[in-house]
């Protein structure tokens, strides 16, 4: 009798061990053992790193290059699937129909492990789950306070738009809150702050928005972006959506800008030094100085 009980317990233990080896939905795991005692082949996986500031188009291309999913399927799933019911930080799907890519800005740039041939929806959830970890509820709630300071109404989505511009405009982490402040000043004081040469008519004047959803090196000749924020483009203030997927540093820079900065212009030289200027004439002088000294950016 004792031998029978021992045998039953041994079988139960073996079954529990095998069930624990089955691959979960959360990511790559140990393969299950198929009938007949044969071990099934483990699903192939790949590790992919997405640099900070990549946009959706660059992310999709990198996924396709690594065999995760095709760029076309990734785009289609993103723009036809409403993920806002699963993630409270996402704006309502119905409100963003005018954006090129619904989730631009929300695919957190990081290193991920994927299955080869993974479903685009599963891939997208990996990005969004990570965003949910990195960006806290307190950070999301702080957006309105940032808007109050600059006399404008800001949602967290607006802050993310600003963060995406900051990410692509400036690559010095310590300067990100200052860079954000410059752009917010242009929104707060569209007619300037009373000093000649400070008025920007409310335009952000970010040259990098000219190319979205491309980047400068891949932008087709003659392309006109609906996100262009340069003077005369028609887009006063923030563009309609993020232009890339920013880092947590850029998000914090846009969320907690440096209120001591009263500048309306900045220039970055070849050595990553940033020159801030109150007026456009001072800004031009900074540029000429860099050119004359061979350090123009």
Secondary structure in CASP SS format (residue, H / E / C, confidence):
PFRMAT SS
TARGET T0000
AUTHOR 0000-0000-0000
METHOD secondary structure of the structure
MODEL  1
X C 1.00
X H 1.00
X H 1.00
X H 1.00
X H 1.00
X H 1.00
X H 1.00
X H 1.00
X H 1.00
X H 1.00
X H 1.00
X H 1.00
X H 1.00
X H 1.00
X H 1.00
X H 1.00
X H 1.00
X H 1.00
X H 1.00
X H 1.00
X C 1.00
X C 1.00
X C 1.00
X E 1.00
X C 1.00
X C 1.00
X E 1.00
X C 1.00
X C 1.00
X C 1.00
X C 1.00
X C 1.00
X E 1.00
X C 1.00
X H 1.00
X H 1.00
X H 1.00
X C 1.00
X E 1.00
X C 1.00
X C 1.00
X C 1.00
X C 1.00
X C 1.00
X E 1.00
X E 1.00
X E 1.00
X E 1.00
X E 1.00
X C 1.00
X C 1.00
X C 1.00
X C 1.00
X C 1.00
X C 1.00
X H 1.00
X H 1.00
X H 1.00
X H 1.00
X H 1.00
X H 1.00
X H 1.00
X H 1.00
X H 1.00
X H 1.00
X C 1.00
X C 1.00
X C 1.00
X C 1.00
X C 1.00
X H 1.00
X H 1.00
X H 1.00
X H 1.00
X H 1.00
X H 1.00
X H 1.00
X H 1.00
X H 1.00
X H 1.00
X C 1.00
X C 1.00
X C 1.00
X C 1.00
X C 1.00
X C 1.00
X C 1.00
X C 1.00
X C 1.00
X C 1.00
X C 1.00
X C 1.00
X H 1.00
X H 1.00
X H 1.00
X H 1.00
X C 1.00
X C 1.00
X C 1.00
X C 1.00
X C 1.00
X C 1.00
X C 1.00
X C 1.00
X C 1.00
X C 1.00
X C 1.00
X C 1.00
X C 1.00
X C 1.00
X E 1.00
X E 1.00
X E 1.00
X E 1.00
X E 1.00
X C 1.00
X C 1.00
X C 1.00
X C 1.00
X H 1.00
X H 1.00
X H 1.00
X H 1.00
X H 1.00
X H 1.00
X H 1.00
X H 1.00
X H 1.00
X H 1.00
X H 1.00
X H 1.00
X H 1.00
X H 1.00
X H 1.00
X C 1.00
X C 1.00
X H 1.00
X H 1.00
X H 1.00
X H 1.00
X H 1.00
X C 1.00
X H 1.00
X H 1.00
X H 1.00
X H 1.00
X H 1.00
X H 1.00
X H 1.00
X C 1.00
X C 1.00
X C 1.00
X C 1.00
X C 1.00
X C 1.00
X H 1.00
X H 1.00
X H 1.00
X H 1.00
X H 1.00
X H 1.00
X H 1.00
X H 1.00
X H 1.00
X H 1.00
X H 1.00
X H 1.00
X H 1.00
X H 1.00
X C 1.00
X C 1.00
X C 1.00
X H 1.00
X H 1.00
X H 1.00
X H 1.00
X H 1.00
X H 1.00
X H 1.00
X H 1.00
X H 1.00
X H 1.00
X H 1.00
X H 1.00
X H 1.00
X H 1.00
X H 1.00
X H 1.00
X C 1.00
X C 1.00
X C 1.00
X C 1.00
X C 1.00
X C 1.00
X C 1.00
X C 1.00
X C 1.00
X C 1.00
X C 1.00
X C 1.00
X C 1.00
X C 1.00
X E 1.00
X C 1.00
X C 1.00
X C 1.00
X H 1.00
X H 1.00
X H 1.00
X H 1.00
X C 1.00
X C 1.00
X C 1.00
X C 1.00
X C 1.00
X H 1.00
X H 1.00
X H 1.00
X C 1.00
X C 1.00
X C 1.00
X C 1.00
X C 1.00
X C 1.00
X C 1.00
X C 1.00
X C 1.00
X C 1.00
X C 1.00
X C 1.00
X C 1.00
X C 1.00
X C 1.00
X C 1.00
X C 1.00
X C 1.00
X E 1.00
X C 1.00
X C 1.00
X C 1.00
X C 1.00
X C 1.00
X C 1.00
X C 1.00
X C 1.00
X C 1.00
X C 1.00
X H 1.00
X H 1.00
X H 1.00
X H 1.00
X H 1.00
X H 1.00
X H 1.00
X H 1.00
X C 1.00
X C 1.00
X C 1.00
X C 1.00
X C 1.00
X C 1.00
X C 1.00
X C 1.00
X C 1.00
X E 1.00
X E 1.00
X E 1.00
X E 1.00
X C 1.00
X C 1.00
X C 1.00
X C 1.00
X C 1.00
X E 1.00
X E 1.00
X E 1.00
X E 1.00
X C 1.00
X C 1.00
X H 1.00
X H 1.00
X H 1.00
X H 1.00
X H 1.00
X H 1.00
X H 1.00
X H 1.00
X H 1.00
X H 1.00
X H 1.00
X H 1.00
X H 1.00
X C 1.00
X C 1.00
X C 1.00
X C 1.00
X C 1.00
END
